[in-house]
Amino acid sequence: MKATLWGTRGSLASPGPDTVRYGGNTSCVSVMGSEGTLLVLDAGTGMRCLGLNLPPDLRRADILLTQLHMDHIQGLPFFAPLRRPGVEVHLYGPASTTLSLRTRLMRYLSPPLFPVSLRELPVELHFHELPPEIVEIGEFTIKAQLIIHPNPTVGYRIESERAALAYIPDHEPALGAFTFPRSKEWTSGFDLAEGVDLLIHDCQYTRAEYRDRVGFGHSSLEQALGFAKLAAVKQLVTYHHDPSHSDDMIDNMLAKTTGELRPDFRVTPGMEGLEIVIGS
């Protein structure tokens, strides 16, 4: 299983020399299986870059949305395979008690917000609302679970025969607790992350910033490390960087926090273009 990061910021970062290493595109990760199954996790602006790097003979793409906030769907209409006749595209996302996933996406992918409507795309579109069921896509088994973040939001656990990955880019598992709780049963997202080879997780705030942002649905770096420790993951990729944080600030945050907490798992800062192979 290979995961590739195409967007790592929480919202669009200002261009400049201090944002080069960690990029300015919003959430999008591709996961490629050993049998060639492609999963796309979220449709942020990084999705455009992903689409341009996919083979022209691609016949199917499965897009798993964690939520419908703008920074997670902005790249969807610019995904090149959506303009190729004959491509089969499956869109998964959190269910709503009022409107279907298709209807909610149509609010953005239609005039006057966008000139082309979903119904005008030449691809074969299928919509799937989550959770609760387990989804089988190619060689992958996928579990979706509602997590703590404003509006319906899900995280994903993706498993193959040899590896497991959890993708939880917007998440506040501690919800106001400045010391991370030890209860597995009461921790949001624990079942998704338990024992995975790779956890991609929200780490938007410093400890000081979080104190003024309790309930916003995001984690401090300390909380991300605490969550990863509780779930006994093998590797954590820090993700959803605050757009106001420069690359140097992110590096300093990581060095200081990992130096203090000394995690017993690998910690890797999420950079655009980063490729991680697990289960090989």
C-alpha positions in Angstrom: 0.0 0.0 0.0 1.4 3.4 -1.0 0.1 6.7 0.4 1.0 9.9 -1.4 0.3 13.4 0.0 -1.0 16.0 -2.5 -2.2 18.6 -0.1 -1.4 19.1 3.6 -2.7 22.5 4.7 -5.9 23.3 6.6 -6.7 26.0 4.2 -4.9 27.8 1.4 -1.6 29.1 2.6 -0.1 32.3 1.3 2.6 31.8 -1.3 6.1 32.6 -0.3 9.5 31.1 0.6 8.3 30.2 4.1 5.6 27.8 2.7 7.6 25.9 0.1 8.5 22.8 2.0 5.0 22.1 3.4 3.1 23.4 0.4 -0.1 25.4 0.1 -2.7 22.9 -1.2 -5.5 21.6 0.9 -6.3 18.1 2.0 -5.9 15.3 -0.6 -4.1 11.9 -0.2 -4.0 9.1 -2.7 -3.7 5.4 -1.7 -2.6 2.8 -4.2 -2.9 -0.9 -3.6 -0.7 -3.7 -4.8 -3.4 -4.7 -7.2 -3.7 -1.2 -8.7 -6.8 0.0 -6.7 -6.8 3.8 -6.4 -8.4 5.5 -3.4 -8.5 9.3 -3.1 -8.9 10.7 0.4 -10.6 14.1 0.3 -10.8 16.5 -2.7 -8.9 19.6 -1.6 -7.0 21.7 -4.0 -4.2 19.1 -4.1 -6.6 16.9 -6.0 -5.8 18.8 -9.2 -2.1 17.8 -9.0 -3.1 14.2 -8.4 -5.4 14.1 -11.4 -2.6 15.4 -13.7 -0.3 12.6 -12.5 -2.7 9.7 -13.1 -2.5 7.5 -16.2 -4.8 8.5 -19.0 -6.2 5.0 -19.2 -7.6 5.1 -15.6 -11.0 3.6 -15.6 -12.2 3.9 -12.0 -11.5 6.2 -9.0 -13.0 6.0 -5.5 -13.1 9.3 -3.7 -13.6 9.2 0.1 -14.6 12.6 1.6 -14.3 13.1 5.3 -16.6 16.1 5.2 -18.0 18.8 2.9 -16.2 21.8 4.2 -14.8 23.9 1.3 -11.1 23.1 1.9 -11.9 19.4 1.4 -13.9 19.6 -1.9 -12.4 22.6 -3.7 -10.3 20.4 -6.0 -13.1 18.1 -7.1 -14.2 19.9 -10.3 -10.6 20.2 -11.4 -9.9 16.4 -11.1 -8.9 15.4 -14.6 -10.6 12.0 -14.7 -14.0 13.6 -14.2 -13.7 15.0 -17.7 -12.9 11.6 -19.4 -15.9 9.8 -20.9 -16.3 6.2 -19.6 -14.5 6.7 -16.3 -16.4 5.2 -13.3 -16.2 7.5 -10.2 -17.5 6.6 -6.8 -18.0 9.4 -4.2 -18.3 8.5 -0.5 -19.0 11.0 2.2 -20.8 11.5 5.6 -24.6 11.2 5.6 -26.9 14.0 6.5 -30.3 13.9 8.2 -31.7 16.4 5.7 -30.1 16.2 2.2 -28.4 13.5 0.2 -24.7 13.6 -0.5 -25.4 14.3 -4.2 -27.6 17.3 -3.4 -25.1 18.8 -1.0 -22.3 18.5 -3.5 -24.5 20.0 -6.2 -24.7 23.2 -4.2 -21.1 23.8 -4.9 -20.8 22.0 -8.3 -23.4 24.1 -10.1 -23.9 27.7 -11.2 -23.4 30.3 -10.0 -20.6 28.9 -7.8 -19.2 26.7 -10.6 -20.1 26.8 -14.4 -20.4 23.0 -14.8 -23.0 20.9 -13.0 -22.3 17.4 -11.8 -25.0 16.1 -14.2 -23.0 17.5 -17.1 -19.9 15.5 -16.4 -19.2 12.7 -18.9 -18.3 10.1 -16.2 -20.4 7.5 -14.5 -21.0 8.9 -11.0 -22.1 6.9 -8.0 -22.8 8.3 -4.5 -22.4 6.5 -1.2 -23.3 7.8 2.2 -21.3 6.7 5.3 -21.2 5.3 7.9 -22.0 2.6 9.1 -21.2 -0.2 6.8 -17.8 -1.7 6.0 -16.9 -1.0 2.4 -14.9 -3.3 0.2 -13.1 -1.6 -2.7 -10.6 -3.8 -4.7 -8.1 -5.2 -2.2 -9.1 -2.7 0.5 -11.5 -3.0 3.4 -12.6 0.4 4.6 -14.3 1.5 7.8 -15.8 4.9 8.3 -16.7 6.4 11.6 -18.2 9.7 12.8 -15.5 11.7 14.7 -15.4 15.0 16.6 -15.4 17.9 14.2 -18.1 20.4 13.4 -20.8 19.2 11.0 -21.0 15.5 9.9 -17.4 14.4 9.6 -15.9 10.9 9.3 -12.5 9.4 9.6 -11.3 6.3 7.7 -9.5 3.1 8.4 -8.1 1.4 5.3 -6.8 -2.2 5.5 -5.3 -4.6 3.0 -3.9 -8.1 3.7 -0.5 -6.6 4.9 -1.1 -3.1 6.1 -3.5 -0.7 7.8 -3.8 3.1 7.4 -6.0 5.6 9.3 -6.8 9.0 7.8 -8.3 11.5 10.2 -7.3 15.0 9.0 -9.8 17.2 11.0 -10.2 15.9 14.5 -10.4 17.0 18.1 -10.2 13.7 20.1 -9.5 15.3 23.4 -12.2 18.0 23.1 -11.0 20.4 25.7 -8.7 18.1 27.8 -5.3 19.6 27.9 -3.9 16.3 29.2 -4.8 13.5 26.8 -7.3 11.0 28.3 -6.3 7.4 28.8 -9.8 5.9 28.1 -9.9 4.1 24.8 -13.6 3.7 24.9 -14.3 7.4 25.2 -11.8 8.7 22.7 -13.1 9.8 19.3 -11.6 7.8 16.4 -9.7 5.2 18.5 -11.2 2.3 16.7 -10.0 3.7 13.4 -6.4 4.3 14.5 -5.8 1.3 16.8 -2.6 -0.5 15.8 -2.3 1.0 12.3 0.9 1.1 10.4 0.3 4.7 9.4 -1.9 7.4 11.0 -2.4 10.7 9.1 -3.8 13.1 11.7 -4.7 16.7 12.3 -2.0 18.7 14.2 -3.1 22.3 13.5 -2.3 24.1 16.7 0.4 24.7 19.2 -0.5 24.0 22.8 -1.0 27.8 23.4 -3.2 28.2 20.3 -5.5 25.3 21.3 -6.5 27.0 24.6 -8.4 29.7 22.6 -9.8 27.2 20.1 -11.4 24.5 22.1 -14.4 23.1 20.2 -13.1 24.2 16.8 -12.6 20.5 15.8 -8.8 20.5 15.5 -5.9 19.1 17.5 -2.7 20.5 19.0 0.5 18.7 18.1 0.7 17.4 21.6 -2.8 15.9 21.3 -2.0 14.3 18.0 1.0 12.6 19.6 -1.1 11.6 22.6 -3.8 10.1 20.3 -1.2 8.2 18.3 0.4 6.8 21.5 -3.0 5.7 22.9 -3.8 4.0 19.6 -0.3 2.3 19.5 0.3 3.3 15.9 3.6 2.6 14.2 4.0 5.9 12.3 2.3 9.3 12.6 2.2 11.8 9.7 1.4 15.3 11.0 -1.3 16.9 8.8 -3.7 19.8 8.3 -1.0 22.4 9.1 -2.3 25.8 10.1 -1.9 28.1 7.0 -0.4 30.8 9.3 2.4 28.6 10.4 5.6 28.9 8.4 7.8 25.9 7.6 10.3 26.9 10.2 7.6 27.2 12.8 6.3 23.7 11.9 9.8 22.3 12.1 10.4 24.0 15.5 7.0 22.7 16.8 7.9 19.1 15.8 11.4 19.3 17.3 10.3 20.8 20.6 7.3 18.5 21.1 8.9 15.3 20.1 11.9 16.2 22.2 9.6 16.6 25.2 7.3 13.7 24.7 9.8 11.2 23.1 7.2 9.1 21.2 8.0 5.5 20.6 6.7 5.6 17.1 8.0 7.4 14.0 6.8 11.0 13.5 6.9 12.4 9.9 5.9 15.9 9.0 3.3 15.9 6.1 4.8 17.4 3.0 3.3 17.6 -0.5 4.7 14.8 -2.6 5.6 12.6 0.3 5.2 8.9 -0.5 5.0 6.3 2.2 4.9 2.6 1.5 3.6 0.3 4.2 3.1 -3.5 4.3 5.6 -4.2 1.5 
